[in-house]
Amino acid sequence: MTDAPSRKPPIETGSDEEIVSRVLQGDTLLFEVLMRRHNQRIYRAIRSIIRDDSECEEVMQESYVRAFEHLAQFEGRAMFSTWLTRIAVNEAIKRSIARGKLDPLDLEDFDGENGVMLARYANSSTPESSAANNELASLLEDSILALPVAYRTVLVLRDLEEMSTAETAQVLALTDANVKVRLHRAHEMLRSELMERAGASNARALMFHATRCDRVVKAVFERLQLHA
């Protein structure tokens, strides 16, 4: 794997939209700020579709390259994070389809830009925590992975990533009502006692750590031929 960059990442306090504008005006290195801000969400969205964690960074890189190349198409009608997450979900779906890892029954649940918007959901891994919390995370992971694909992604975006109903609906090309129904059904499918115990651990599930963040940023910059 590529070594992490030794330099310090740029610090920028402007809004996503302001940074996008500056990137489009030629300050391309600020794209790193957008990547670092949203790496956690993008990882979780992709990991909810791609079961093989080793593929996630590749799909993340592809998503960021695609976003950079189409940045001028961001019109601000949705939040940048929603726009970016939708790109990542589509890239993950395309990877799954290309590798024959998509159950045809899953394709009936989502209609999107490319003809199909799949919903999938992933495992969760708790970072540096006690042995008890690790065991709890493992139980939560197993329970989530057992959910039907259409409910897993709604659950991860709403509960783990704490996206709003409207954002989730935009990302998955669903109605707000469908998101609410699927989230409710997903909760019902998990044992109530597990959900109660796991509540405090949800925010730590599917973490994307700093070293991986550095690696993805560097790889994307190399592919885009941007040099800091």
JOZINOR-V953855 format. One record per residue. N is the residue number from 1. OMEGA is omega in whole degrees, 0 to 359 (none if undefined). NEAR is the number of other ideal C-beta (glycine too) atoms within 8 Angstrom. Layout:
BEGIN
n	omega	near
N	OMEGA	NEAR
N	OMEGA	NEAR
END
This chain:
BEGIN
n	omega	near
1	181	3
2	177	7
3	179	6
4	179	8
5	182	8
6	182	3
7	178	5
8	179	3
9	179	9
10	178	9
11	183	5
12	184	7
13	180	3
14	178	6
15	177	5
16	183	10
17	178	8
18	180	8
19	177	13
20	180	12
21	180	8
22	177	10
23	181	14
24	178	8
25	175	6
26	179	5
27	191	7
28	182	8
29	178	8
30	175	12
31	177	13
32	179	12
33	180	12
34	179	14
35	183	13
36	178	10
37	190	8
38	181	11
39	182	14
40	181	9
41	182	11
42	177	14
43	182	13
44	180	15
45	181	17
46	182	16
47	178	12
48	179	13
49	181	13
50	182	13
51	181	6
52	184	6
53	182	7
54	180	5
55	189	9
56	181	12
57	178	11
58	180	8
59	176	14
60	179	14
61	180	12
62	180	10
63	180	15
64	178	13
65	179	11
66	180	10
67	180	11
68	183	11
69	181	6
70	185	9
71	180	11
72	180	5
73	177	5
74	186	9
75	177	4
76	178	6
77	171	3
78	175	8
79	180	7
80	181	12
81	179	11
82	178	12
83	182	11
84	180	13
85	178	16
86	176	11
87	182	12
88	179	14
89	179	16
90	179	12
91	179	13
92	178	15
93	180	14
94	178	9
95	180	13
96	179	13
97	183	10
98	182	6
99	177	6
100	182	5
101	183	6
102	176	10
103	181	6
104	178	6
105	179	5
106	185	12
107	182	10
108	189	5
109	188	8
110	175	12
111	183	6
112	187	10
113	185	7
114	179	8
115	183	5
116	169	10
117	181	14
118	169	15
119	178	15
120	181	12
121	198	14
122	178	15
123	176	9
124	178	13
125	182	9
126	177	12
127	185	7
128	179	2
129	182	9
130	180	5
131	180	5
132	179	6
133	177	11
134	178	10
135	178	8
136	179	12
137	179	16
138	177	8
139	179	10
140	178	14
141	182	12
142	181	8
143	180	11
144	181	15
145	180	10
146	181	6
147	172	13
148	187	6
149	183	13
150	183	11
151	183	15
152	184	17
153	177	17
154	181	17
155	183	16
156	180	16
157	183	17
158	187	13
159	181	9
160	183	13
161	177	11
162	173	6
163	178	11
164	177	5
165	181	9
166	178	7
167	180	14
168	179	14
169	179	13
170	183	10
171	186	13
172	179	15
173	177	10
174	170	12
175	176	6
176	181	9
177	179	6
178	178	9
179	181	15
180	180	9
181	182	8
182	178	14
183	179	13
184	181	8
185	178	9
186	179	13
187	180	9
188	182	6
189	177	9
190	179	11
191	185	6
192	181	6
193	179	6
194	180	11
195	179	10
196	181	7
197	185	7
198	185	12
199	182	7
200	183	4
201	186	14
202	184	11
203	182	6
204	180	10
205	178	13
206	181	13
207	177	9
208	192	9
209	189	7
210	182	5
211	177	7
212	177	11
213	179	12
214	183	11
215	180	13
216	179	14
217	181	14
218	181	12
219	179	11
220	179	13
221	178	12
222	180	8
223	180	8
224	181	10
225	174	6
226	184	8
227	179	4
228	none	8
END
